[in-house]
Amino acid sequence: MDKDRNRRLEQQLKRQARRMKQAERDRSTLLAQTVYIGTLGLVFVLPVVGGAYLGHWLDNLVEGYSMRWTLSLIFVGVCVGAVNVYLLIRE
């Protein structure tokens, strides 16, 4: 009875040690994490900046002072950026 229990305990410990070694090997480096965070930032910021520039250009085509297109397309850019970040994290 004790031999079986000791054998099971030894097998569990070996299995846990293998899992810990595998987790150590699979852990991402600081550089990989930095690149991932940078990619998330770009995926979010680029649609916002693109919307701001496009909206500003469209507002300049209209006579008088208008910020309607700029604000609308910045909001659309924030929504698109948020969806992009969600999809990238989910992946």
Summary of the structure (lengths in Angstrom):
residues: 91
radius of gyration: 26.1
end to end distance: 47.6
largest distance: 90.8
contacts: 211
relative contact order: 0.10
helix: 88%
strand: 0%
